[in-house]
Amino acid sequence: MSLSPRLIAPEKRGEDAEQTLRPQTLDDFVGQAAVRANLKVFIEAAKGRNEALDHVLFVGPPGLGKTTLAQIMARELGVNFRSTSGPVIAKAGDLAALLTNLEEGDVLFI
């Protein structure tokens, strides 16, 4: 049995493993049927109006797919995805720096 070059080479090739493991579209996402249906309506409405999607709040314990759904939302809207964590935003200046670097329509996931 031989190992493929990717398993032993330090260089990244093509897509990163995390990206290939995560669903890329709402149709690929398994579970959360009601959330997916609502999100699909939200995305289509925003695209139809040619506007940014309003605020969306995903709540729940780890492992339910909140980050993945946010990434899918950005991908389906055709905008950038920016991610950070709450503890990183220690003071108002930290949040201001994040918001300053966003482009119109970007998805910010905290």
Backbone as numpy.savetxt, mean C-alpha at the origin, in Angstrom:
# Nx Ny Nz CAx CAy CAz Cx Cy Cz
20.23 -31.87 -6.70 19.38 -30.71 -6.70 20.28 -29.48 -6.70
20.07 -28.58 -7.63 20.88 -27.36 -7.68 20.04 -26.16 -7.25
20.71 -25.21 -6.64 20.05 -23.99 -6.20 20.05 -22.98 -7.33
18.97 -22.24 -7.44 18.94 -21.20 -8.46 19.87 -20.07 -8.04
20.41 -19.32 -9.00 21.32 -18.23 -8.67 20.72 -17.21 -7.71
19.43 -17.00 -7.75 18.79 -16.00 -6.88 18.93 -16.39 -5.41
18.91 -17.67 -5.12 19.00 -18.09 -3.72 20.37 -17.83 -3.12
21.39 -17.78 -3.94 22.73 -17.60 -3.40 23.38 -16.28 -3.78
22.79 -15.55 -4.71 23.36 -14.27 -5.13 22.83 -13.15 -4.24
23.70 -12.22 -3.81 23.26 -11.14 -2.93 22.47 -10.05 -3.64
22.56 -9.99 -4.96 21.87 -8.93 -5.70 20.39 -9.24 -5.83
19.58 -8.19 -5.77 18.15 -8.35 -6.01 17.92 -8.50 -7.50
16.97 -9.32 -7.85 16.61 -9.48 -9.26 15.12 -9.28 -9.40
14.74 -8.46 -10.35 13.32 -8.26 -10.60 12.60 -7.73 -9.38
11.51 -8.36 -9.03 10.72 -7.93 -7.89 11.28 -8.52 -6.61
11.18 -7.78 -5.55 11.58 -8.27 -4.23 10.60 -9.36 -3.80
11.04 -10.26 -2.95 10.21 -11.39 -2.54 8.91 -10.92 -1.89
8.96 -9.88 -1.07 7.75 -9.40 -0.40 6.71 -8.96 -1.42
7.14 -8.31 -2.47 6.21 -7.85 -3.48 5.55 -9.01 -4.21
6.27 -10.10 -4.41 5.68 -11.22 -5.12 4.77 -12.03 -4.22
4.96 -11.95 -2.90 4.09 -12.68 -1.98 2.79 -11.94 -1.71
2.82 -10.63 -1.77 1.62 -9.83 -1.50 0.73 -9.78 -2.75
-0.57 -9.81 -2.55 -1.48 -9.63 -3.69 -1.25 -8.27 -4.33
-1.39 -8.19 -5.64 -1.13 -6.95 -6.37 -2.41 -6.19 -6.72
-3.56 -6.86 -6.71 -4.83 -6.22 -7.05 -5.89 -6.63 -6.04
-7.00 -5.90 -6.02 -8.10 -6.26 -5.13 -8.64 -7.65 -5.44
-8.64 -8.02 -6.71 -9.14 -9.34 -7.09 -8.24 -10.46 -6.58
-6.94 -10.18 -6.39 -5.99 -11.17 -5.88 -6.08 -11.31 -4.36
-6.61 -10.29 -3.69 -6.65 -10.26 -2.22 -7.71 -11.25 -1.73
-7.31 -12.14 -0.81 -8.21 -13.17 -0.28 -8.74 -12.71 1.07
-10.05 -12.84 1.27 -10.67 -12.46 2.54 -11.13 -11.02 2.53
-11.73 -10.60 3.64 -12.21 -9.22 3.81 -13.11 -8.80 2.64
-14.07 -9.64 2.29 -14.91 -9.39 1.11 -15.64 -8.06 1.18
-16.19 -7.72 2.34 -16.94 -6.45 2.47 -16.00 -5.26 2.32
-14.82 -5.36 2.90 -13.83 -4.28 2.80 -13.40 -4.11 1.34
-13.12 -5.23 0.68 -12.71 -5.17 -0.73 -13.80 -4.55 -1.60
-15.05 -4.93 -1.35 -16.15 -4.39 -2.15 -16.27 -2.88 -1.96
-16.20 -2.43 -0.71 -16.27 -0.99 -0.44 -15.09 -0.26 -1.06
-13.91 -0.82 -0.89 -12.71 -0.18 -1.42 -12.77 -0.08 -2.94
-13.31 -1.10 -3.58 -13.44 -1.07 -5.05 -14.35 0.08 -5.48
-15.45 0.29 -4.75 -16.36 1.40 -5.05 -15.65 2.73 -4.83
-14.92 2.86 -3.71 -14.20 4.10 -3.41 -13.20 4.43 -4.52
-12.45 3.42 -4.95 -11.41 3.62 -5.96 -12.04 4.02 -7.30
-13.08 3.30 -7.70 -13.74 3.62 -8.97 -14.34 5.02 -8.95
-14.92 5.42 -7.81 -15.51 6.75 -7.70 -14.43 7.83 -7.80
-13.31 7.62 -7.12 -12.21 8.60 -7.17 -11.65 8.70 -8.58
-11.49 7.55 -9.24 -10.98 7.57 -10.61 -11.98 8.24 -11.55
-13.27 7.99 -11.33 -14.30 8.59 -12.17 -14.36 10.10 -12.03
-14.09 10.59 -10.82 -14.08 12.04 -10.57 -12.74 12.66 -10.91
-11.74 11.80 -11.16 -10.37 12.25 -11.41 -9.85 13.07 -10.23
-10.13 12.55 -9.03 -9.70 13.20 -7.78 -8.99 12.18 -6.91
-8.30 12.69 -5.91 -7.66 11.83 -4.92 -8.74 11.17 -4.07
-8.47 9.98 -3.60 -9.38 9.28 -2.71 -9.35 9.96 -1.34
-10.53 10.15 -0.75 -10.60 10.73 0.59 -9.92 9.81 1.59
-9.87 10.25 2.83 -9.22 9.49 3.88 -9.88 8.14 4.08
-9.06 7.13 4.28 -9.54 5.78 4.55 -8.83 5.30 5.81
-9.58 4.72 6.73 -9.00 4.24 7.99 -9.13 2.73 8.05
-8.00 2.04 8.06 -7.97 0.59 8.25 -7.60 0.35 9.71
-8.41 -0.42 10.43 -8.18 -0.68 11.85 -8.22 -2.17 12.09
-7.34 -2.65 12.96 -7.38 -4.05 13.35 -6.02 -4.54 13.78
-5.98 -5.74 14.32 -4.72 -6.31 14.78 -3.80 -6.66 13.60
-2.54 -6.93 13.90 -1.59 -7.29 12.84 -2.05 -8.52 12.06
-1.73 -8.52 10.79 -1.97 -9.70 9.97 -3.29 -9.73 9.21
-4.08 -8.67 9.29 -5.36 -8.67 8.59 -5.27 -8.13 7.17
-4.13 -7.53 6.81 -3.95 -7.04 5.45 -4.10 -5.55 5.27
-3.99 -4.79 6.35 -4.15 -3.34 6.25 -3.10 -2.72 5.33
-1.85 -3.08 5.52 -0.77 -2.53 4.69 -0.94 -2.98 3.24
-1.26 -4.24 3.04 -1.44 -4.76 1.70 -2.59 -4.06 0.99
-3.71 -3.84 1.69 -4.84 -3.14 1.08 -4.46 -1.70 0.71
-3.68 -1.05 1.56 -3.25 0.32 1.26 -2.35 0.33 0.02
-1.45 -0.66 -0.09 -0.59 -0.75 -1.26 -1.40 -1.02 -2.52
-2.38 -1.90 -2.42 -3.24 -2.20 -3.57 -4.02 -0.95 -3.96
-4.53 -0.23 -2.97 -5.28 0.99 -3.23 -4.43 1.98 -4.03
-3.19 2.18 -3.60 -2.29 3.09 -4.31 -2.02 2.59 -5.73
-1.77 1.30 -5.87 -1.48 0.73 -7.19 -2.67 0.90 -8.13
-3.87 0.63 -7.63 -5.06 0.72 -8.49 -5.41 2.17 -8.83
-5.01 3.10 -7.96 -5.23 4.52 -8.25 -4.12 5.09 -9.13
-3.02 4.34 -9.25 -1.89 4.80 -10.06 -1.09 5.91 -9.39
-1.00 5.86 -8.05 -0.25 6.87 -7.30 0.83 6.20 -6.46
1.70 7.02 -5.89 2.78 6.51 -5.05 2.25 6.06 -3.69
2.96 5.11 -3.08 2.63 4.61 -1.75 3.76 5.00 -0.81
3.44 5.69 0.26 4.43 6.07 1.28 3.98 5.44 2.59
4.92 4.87 3.32 4.58 4.20 4.57 5.51 4.65 5.69
4.95 4.80 6.87 5.73 5.11 8.07 5.00 4.49 9.25
5.57 4.65 10.43 4.90 4.13 11.63 4.66 5.27 12.61
3.69 5.12 13.46 3.33 6.15 14.42 4.48 6.61 15.29
5.28 5.71 15.86 6.38 6.15 16.72 7.43 7.01 16.01
7.52 6.90 14.70 8.48 7.72 13.95 8.06 9.19 13.96
6.77 9.43 14.10 6.25 10.80 14.11 6.18 11.26 15.56
7.31 11.71 16.09 7.39 12.10 17.50 6.94 13.54 17.73
7.14 14.38 16.75 6.76 15.80 16.93 6.15 16.32 15.63
5.54 17.49 15.72 4.84 18.06 14.56 5.75 18.21 13.35
7.00 18.53 13.57 7.95 18.70 12.47 8.15 17.43 11.67
8.08 16.29 12.35 8.23 15.00 11.66 7.08 14.78 10.68
5.88 15.08 11.12 4.71 14.94 10.25 4.76 15.94 9.11
5.19 17.16 9.40 5.28 18.19 8.36 6.27 17.76 7.28
7.39 17.16 7.68 8.38 16.69 6.71 7.79 15.60 5.81
7.02 14.70 6.41 6.37 13.64 5.62 5.38 14.22 4.62
4.55 15.12 5.09 3.51 15.69 4.24 4.09 16.55 3.13
5.21 17.21 3.40 5.86 18.06 2.40 6.36 17.25 1.22
6.77 16.02 1.48 7.34 15.18 0.42 6.30 14.40 -0.38
5.04 14.51 0.00 3.99 13.80 -0.74 3.65 14.54 -2.03
3.35 13.78 -3.06 2.85 14.36 -4.30 1.32 14.26 -4.29
0.68 15.00 -5.16 -0.78 15.00 -5.19 -1.31 13.59 -5.44
-2.23 13.18 -4.58 -2.86 11.88 -4.73 -2.14 10.73 -4.06
-0.92 10.93 -3.55 -0.16 9.85 -2.92 -0.93 9.25 -1.75
-0.69 7.97 -1.50 -1.27 7.28 -0.35 -0.22 7.28 0.75
-0.58 7.83 1.91 0.29 7.82 3.09 -0.29 6.83 4.08
0.48 5.80 4.42 0.04 4.76 5.35 0.84 4.90 6.63
0.14 5.12 7.74 0.82 5.25 9.04 0.38 4.09 9.91
